[in-house]
Amino acid sequence: MIKLEPRGERSRAMAYLSPVLAALLTMLTGLILFTLLGVDPVEALITILYVPISDTHGLAELCVKTAPILLCAIGLSVAFKAKIWNIGAEGQLLMGGLFGSYIALQFIEVEAFWVLPAVLIAGVVGGIVWSGIAAVLKVRFNTNEILTTIMMNYIALNILLWAVHGPLKDPDGYNFPESALFGDSALLPILVEDTRVHFGMALALLAVVAVWVLMSRSFYGFQIKVMGMDAGAARLSGFKEKRLTYFALLLSGGLAGLAGVGEVTGPIGQLIPQISPGYGYAAIIVAFLGRLHPVGILLASLLMALLYMGGEMAQISLGLPLALTGLFQGMLLFYLLACDVLISFRIRLKSKKLKPSPPLPPLASETQG
Amino acid sequence: MKQNPSPPRLTLRGISKQYPGCLANDDIHLDIAPAEIHALLGENGAGKSTLMKVIYGLVKPDYGELLWDGLPIEVKDPAHARKLGIGMVFQHFSLFETLTVTENIALALGDDAGELGPLAEKIRSVSEKYGMAINPDREIHTLSVGERQRVEIVRCLVQNIKLLILDEPTSVLTPQEVDTLFVTLRQLAHEGCSILFISHKLNEVKALCHKATVLRAGKVSGECIPAEEDTTSMAKLMVGDDTPISTTYPKKLGSTPLLKISDLNLTSDDPFGVHLKQINLTVNAGEIVGIAGVAGNGQEELLASLSGEQRCQNDTIHFADTPVGKLSPDQRRQWGLAFVPEERLGRGAVPEMSLTENALLTGFLSGLVSKGMVAWHKAEAFADEIIAQYKVKTPGRHAQADSLSGGNLQKFIIGREIMQNPRILIAAHPTWGVDIGAATAIHKALIKLRDQGAAILVVSEDIDELFLISDRIGAICDGALSPIKPTPESSIQELGRMMAGDFNSPTCEQGATP
């Protein structure tokens, strides 16, 4: 019989091993799945995990997909460290895209250096506003941020749809639900020539470094961690709970907003209804897969981006449904949560190992009595 | 014990239980005869709790067997234990505050409870028979802690009980209530019920128990007849030979007030919390003031208003001449307050953080942070210094706080607070659950800080500790504070009356039943 036995102490090795194990199990399940679907499993895995990045163009596209996921996930990691469960990166990303687009569309004809920064700031503000609503609700009325942030996602999506179908629709766009193309001065510069790798990737990497410094070097980050691990200790030490809550939520919202505006001013170049294939949700998985650590999150973002590309590739060359991407994401999180049990527990194969109790010594009281 | 042909009520043979990293019980043998009050003595962590959980069916032993009335049995779960006639009163009660006594007992009994009406009648008659009357229709939140314990005991008695296990039952009682409890227990034993009395208080064991089994580090370190031993020899069995058992400290009185509480009234937000009523207290530089009290009489509320977690009117609390009622915990720390909370894991230290990080937790005001950045090398040095000076047993500053034993973690926390050179130190239950060696070290550290001129307030449920280290002493009951007297002028009896809320009666008037 298999038995879970408490380790007594959290295993550090297992904490790092668990994501790797989860990835392997996901792949294994993938193999079985492909076999059942009648697809050559090895070819399918190669198609999903290798073909997309087998050339420089692929690698460049990987960066393009990584940037928004990374920005969202690194921001979420700060909130999650504080045990604030911001599930609303998707909505914050959409609002960032919408706010940024609005500013960009006001200055289509303007050619000036300040247009792009203004657009980016507007995007960040959009994300902050959206997460700020959840923050106010949480701090003022003690509402559960999981529920509010999820619901805000749907509201954000519908506002975005209304905007592209209404006020921000391109008047010369034959009634397609799209905005006009942004002016050049509102577009993110390309980092590597002949690819779509844009300045957003640099911003994402910058954010990773900044969050790393914040969480491991600054006292503010320390307070956030303490609040998440032990709110009682934080209160007793005089850490400002409300202020830290605002900070963590607004920071994650702002970075998600930046991710959104990075999409519309980067690879897309205009506002469209589908600016995100669920990057904000994928970022939740990425944050946990990366153990809320900047380096881990960077690696996990690359993997997640690869899954997005692999899903598309499998659709194109193997005729598999695009739902594959979501399936793999889900499996990854599922296995990760399962494997995380092994951080605090070890598996014991139990084979009636009980030895018979040692022979009874004569009992003092019996002989006396 | 007389010649007794009948088998012992309960026999344990070679009970061993291994937890990861700790052998909680190692080959334990124990016999309890019918009608015997048997003490299980031992320090915190000696394995008493594990052993009683084995008897009550909460924990399965790895080796060994139980004999009940001479027959080998395996206690499957607490329900099975209750069927056998084993009742247990835990240290922390499991009662629903908003339900009545009858409803609580009915819930605990499950299917055996029957109709509520007859049950209430039974509760009334049983409780009166044993001299601990309770009204079955009262709701739990209206009862005092002592009365709640009676409910727990009566819950066991309404069944056909043959063995009653009590886990540290006196820790929540005033000295007078302890006397009443002992009368009940003696009567029970007289009627043939066996009692397993778990305690670390030697004088109580000596007063009550027929036999004692002493545990140390999971093993039986000795058996004795308490009436024939003196407390020192039993203490040696408990802690071993190499630990100093008791010392006395010279008493001192200060004259410069450093901490002053004037007319503090506070309404608790918690529906089951305690309101503070008109609290007045002065702690002078260079003295230790001890406040006794049964848990849940306003200690938490008082401590929270001193630490700053709970703000109050600005002029109700003064540090020296500075009103601080509205200041936040960190602002008060800035002034020179240090605070040792009751929960060492969960407020005093973050369980999953390293000792270095936990040193930073309250040490951030003493130069460990510059320009918003943590100076980790300084925090590490600070942690090393605490570990060295207070002899904290740990693999190093990287160890997680929850990997330390209670005593070592408490030494670390006390050390962390004292090394910041506080002008006022407030300590809640500073040696709760700590072994004697660590407790002595902590007491010495407090006395040393006092001699350096700090004002120290200790809130504790351990009366012996308060008499040992306090220069002045008082008690809190139902949110009101008794007058504070110099310790040599007070007595355990008087303090006991104060803990029960009787602040005014003159001295010695033997209030307790013999």
Interface residues (C-beta under 8 A of the other chain):
Chain A: E5 P6 R7 G8 E9 R10 R217 S218 F219 Y220 F222 K225 V226 M229 D230 G232 A233 R235 L236 S237 G238 F239 K240 L354 K355 S357 P358 L360 P361 L363 A364 S365 E366 G369
Chain B: M1 Q3 N4 P5 P8 T11 R13 G14 Y19 P20 G21 C22 D27 H29 D31 A33 D62 Y63 G64 E65 E223 S307 G308 E309 S328 P329 D330 Q331 R332 R333 F339 P341 E343 G346 R347 G348 A349 V350 P351 E352 M353 E357 L360 L361 T362 F364 V369 G372 M373 V374 W376 Q400 S403
